[in-house]
Amino acid sequence: MLLIQGGLVLTPEMRFERADVAVERGRITAVGSVRRIPKAAEIVDARGRFVVPGLVEAHCHVALFADGIDARYYDGNEMTDPVTPHLRAIDAIHPEDLAFADLRRAGITTINTSPGSANIVGGQTAIVKTAGRTVEEMLVRAPAALKMALGENPKRVYGEQKKAPSTRMGSAGVLREALAKAQNYIERKARHEEKVAAFSKRAKGAQRPEPFERDLRLEVLASALSREIPTHIHAHRADDIMTAIRIAEEFHLDLVLIHATEGYKIADILAEKRIPCIPGPVLFSRMKLELRGLTPRNAGLLSRAGVKVAIQTDEGSATRYLTLNAALAVNEGMDEAEALRAITLTPAEILRIDDRVGSLEPGKDADLAVLTAHPFDIAHSRVERVLIDGRTVYAGETE
């Protein structure tokens, strides 16, 4: 047993003074007052410290756009075709990316890392822990979502190549066309399976069907159409957000909005339609045209309107500033408890992994951080220890 003893346990759901967190075999076994402590237990004295769930980053590009290398060597954008659903983040994640150590030092234990936004359909995201020698050791879920993008990025990338899409109309048209092809693929596959079933039963007149030709691109799009995996659509401007909603409703996609920079302009619509948003980065500049409506108040405005919000940082090693982004959202009006939830339990819920991470509860993965002060007390809060799956992955500067 490992016992984190006597700390102030702070989660989106509770605040426990002088509480213990017991860990065995990589899982949390108790939270509160642990009285029966085996002699062989490892004790971590957390008195005067805050104990929080390992932070969850809902959208970033860590290890696909690796830190410390020239952009020519990035692996996050396959800019040769606007529709690449068959690409998988796990095939490009570099476990030795320098960013992972930075994330562990910041208490970030789980991330959803994604292909970039150059393509209309960029590929499949992967949820990984921030420690491990191989992707297989780190993996929580893959595919986790299907990344898509609207707005300036795909139209710029392919417009410069004199290819579609080069306009917003073109972007929407390319996406609809791809989804329609996937619908047709689903129907063809169903008819083939009916023929196979009839032949296997030796139905009268049934002939052996030809082998079904698989299409990896359409199979992935089909999994999005069946809502087996959610669809994460990058959109900044309010009109692009509405286009994402329009297409998602046409094709019955399980939509999650990435960035939603102007989400505050239509927060009532997003709340009514119950569309989760992953806004951010909060700490950012208006570096391109579609960010003219950027405001650090966005996350708070969305949250107050009733939208499910998970704050994100988007970048590589800058992902370590996730807590700072949440603190800035609080400074700009977001409820403090909601902001803490927006970097722990809410992203876990949006990513469909809240049965494992996002809070400190018996049975969940033992992912947690011990801090010197409240996580939003940026001037005084330092991460002293981080556990992933019950294993200490950071202990001060001794890592």
N, C-alpha and C positions, 0 to 999 in steps of 0.2 A: 504493500500500500504506500502511496504518496499522499501526504496530507498538507494542503495549503491551509495554514492554521491562523485563526484570529484576525483575518482581514475584514474590510468592509466590502461585502459582495454586492456589486452593482450590476444589475441586468435591466433590460427593458421592462421586466415584469416585477422586479422586487429590489429592495435595498435591505441588506442584512448587516447589522453591526456585529463586530467580533464573531464572525462566522467562519466555519471550516468548509473546505471542499475536499472530499476524499476521491482518490483516483486509483483504479485497479484495472490492469490489463487494457489500458488505453481508453477506458470509459470512466465517466463520472459515476460514482456509486452513492454519494450522499452530499447534500448541501445543507448547512445549518450547524448544529452542535453534534460533533462526533465524539462519543464517550469511550467506546471500545477501540483502543488504538493498539495494534500489534506491536510487540517490542521491536520487531524488525522494520517498522514503518519508517520511511524517509520523511522528515518533517521540514517544511519550509515555513519559516516564521514570517507571517504577513501582517503582523500587528502594525497599525498605523499606515497600512497600505490599502489601495483599492484593488479588488480582484474583479476583472471584467471578462466577458466572453471574448474569445479570439475574434478579431474583426473580420468582416466579410466584405470583399470588394466585388460588386455585382457586374462591373464591366471595366475591363482594361485590356491592354495589349502586351502585358509582361511576357517576356521570353519569345515573343514573335517579332517584336521590334526591340531587340536586345540592347541593353545598356553598354556603353563604352565601345561601340563599333560604328563604322561609317554607315550611313543610310543605304549605301549601295548593297549592303549585306543583309538588309532586313528581309524577313520571310513572311510578313503579315499581309501583303497585298499581291495577288496574282493578277497583274494588270494587262492581261492578254485576252480576256473574255469577260463580258459584264455579268455572266450568269455561271457561277462556279459553286453550286451547292455541295458538290461531292468532296470539296476540300475540307480537311479536318485539322483543327488547331493542334491536336496531339501529335501530328506528324511534323510540326515545326517548333514545338516547345523545346527550348534548350534549358535543361535543369541547372546548368552552371551559369545561367544569366546572373550577372552581378546584382540585379534588382532583388532577387529572392532574399539575400542577406539583409538588404535594407528593409524589406517588408517585415521580416521576422523581428528585427529590432524595433519596428513600429507597432508590434502586436497584431499584425495582419496575418491570419493563419489560413484563410481560404480565399481564392480568387476565381472569377470567371474570366478567362482570357480568350480573346476573340480575334478573328481576322479583321482587317481594317475595313474602311468604308469606301474604297475605290470602286468596288463592284456593286451592282444592284443586288446581287446575291453573292455574298463573299465566302460563305462556308460555315462550317459547324464549330461552335465554341466548345471549350472544355473547362470543367471545374476541377481545380487541383488545389492540394495543400501547398504551402510555401516551403516545404522541406522534403528532400528525397533525392536519391541518386539518379533515378530514372522516372520517366513520366508514369510508368506503371506503378511505382511506389507512391507517387504523389496523387494519383487520379482519384477523384470522387465520382465524377460522372462525365461521360462523353458518348454521344453528343449531348450537350446541355441545352443548346438552342441553335437556331438557324439565323445567322446574321444577314441582314439586308440593309440597304442604304438608299435614301432619297436625298435630294438637295444638290448642293454644288459639287461635291466630290466626284460622283460617277459621271455627271455630265461634263465636267472639266477633263477628266482622264480620257474619256472616249471621244469627246468632241475634238480634243487635240489630235487624236488618231484618225479623225474624219470617219468615225464609226458611230452607230447608235449605242447609247443615247447621247445626244448633245443638248437636249432641252429637258425641262421638267415633264412635258408631255411624253417625250421619248422614254424617260425613265419609268413612268407609270405604265406605258405601253409594253416595254420590255418585260417588266415584272408580271403584268397580267398575262402576257403571252406564255411565259414560262410556267405560271401556275395553271393555265388552261391545258397546256401540254401534259402536265402532271395529272390533271383530272382525267384526261383521255387515257393516260397510261394506267391509272387505277382501274378504269372500266375494262380496258383490254386484258389486264391481268386477271380480273374477276371472271371474264368470259373464258379465258384459258383454264382457270382453275375449275370452272364448271365442266369443261370438256374433259379434263383429267379425271374428275370425279365420275363422270358418266362412263368413261372408258374403263376405269378401275372396277366399276360395278357391272361391266359387260352389258351396258344398256343396249337395247336393240338399235342397230344402225350406227352405234358409236364407233368412231375411228380414232386411232392413236393420234393425239395432237402433236404438232411440231413443237420442239422445245421452245420455251418462252425466252425471248431475248431480253436480258436485263439491261436497264439503263440506270447507271449509278446516280446520275444527276436527278433524274425523275423520281427515283426511289426516295431520295432525301426530301425532295419537294413534297412527295406524297406523305411522308411522315409529318410534315408541317400541316398539310391539309387535313390529316386525320387528328391533328392536335396531340400527336404522340410527343412531339417536342414543341416548345413555344417558338414564336418568331420574334426576334429582337430587331426592330427597325430603327436605324439611325436617322433622326430628323431634328433639325434645329428650329426652322421657322414654323409659325403657326399654320401656314398654308400647307407646308410639307407634312406636318403632323396630321392634318385633316385628310390629306391624300393617303397617308398610311392607314388611317382609320377606315377610309372609304374602301380601300382594297382589302383590308383585313375582314371587313364585314361582307364584302362580295364573296370572299373565298373561305369564310368562317375560320380564320386563323386565330391562334391564341397569341394576341399581340402584347408585346412589352415595348415601350418607347425608350430609346436610348438618347440621351442628352435632353430632348424636349426643352430646348433653351427658351422658347417662347411659350412653353406650356401654360404659364401664368395667365396668358391672354385668353385661353380657352379652358381654364381650370374647371369650370362648372361642367363643361361637356365631358372632359376626361373623368371627372368624378361620377357623373351620371352613367357613363358607359363602363365604369369600373376598369379602366385601363391603367395598369401600373406604369410608373415612370421611374427612370434611373437618371435623374438630372445631374449635370456636372460636366466638367469640373466647376466648382463654385469659385475657386481661386484661379481666375483665368482672365485673359484680355480679349478685346474685340479684334482678333487677328485676321478675320475674314468677313466678307460681306454678310453672310447669314448669321453672324453673331452680333449684329448691330443692336438687337433687342436683349442682349445679355444683361442680367441683373443677379447679384448674389441673393436676392430675396426670393428667387424662383422656387427653391425647395420648400421654403416656409409657406409661401402662398399656395403651392400645390397641396401641401399637407393640410393646411387649414381648410381648404376646399373639400377635403375628404378623399384625396388621391393617395393611393399607396405609393410611398416614396422611398427609394434607396439611393443614397448619395454615392456618387462615383468620382474617380479621379482621372480615368481614361488612359493615363500614361504608363511608362515603365517604372523606373525607380521613383518618379514623382508620386506613384501610388502610395508611398510611405506617408504622404501628407493627407491621407484620408481623414484622420481625426481633426486635422487643422481645417479641412474643408467643412466638416460637420460643425466645428466650433464657430466658424465664420457664418454658417447658416443660422446658428443660434443668435449670434450677434446681430444678424439681419432680420430677426423676428421669428425664427422657427422655435417651436417648443423644445426645451432641452431633452425631455424624455423621448420625444419623437425623433430628435436628431440622433440620440444614442441608438434608438431602434433602427434608424436608417442606415447604420453601418454594422449592425449585428443581425437581429432577427428578421427584419423586413427583407433585406436582400436574400437571406436564406429561404424565406417563404417564396419570393419571386423566382428563385432558382430551383425551387422544389427540393431543397435539402434541409429544411427546418427540422426534420426528424433526426438530424445528425449534428447540426451546428447552429450557432446564432444565439444560444442562451446556455445557462449553466443549470442543467437538469439531470437527475439520475438517468443513466442509459445513453446519454449523448456522448459524442466524442469529447475527450478531455482536451479541448482546445481553449486555452485561457491565457490571460496576461495579468501580471502583477505590476501595478503602477504606484509611483510615489504620491500622486495626487489625483483628483478627478480628471478624467481624460480630456475634458474641455478646458482645464486650467493649463493652458499651453505654456505659460511662463514657468510653471513649477512641476508639471507632470512629466516624469521620465519612466520609460518601460524598464523594469528591473529583471523580469523573468518572463519567458514565453514557453508554453507547452503546446505541442501538437500531438494528438493521439496519446497523451499522457507522458510524452518524452520531452525533456527540456531541450529546446532548440536554440534558446538564447538565455544567457545569464549574465547580464551586464556586458562588460567588454571581454569576457572570458571565452566567448564563442569561438 
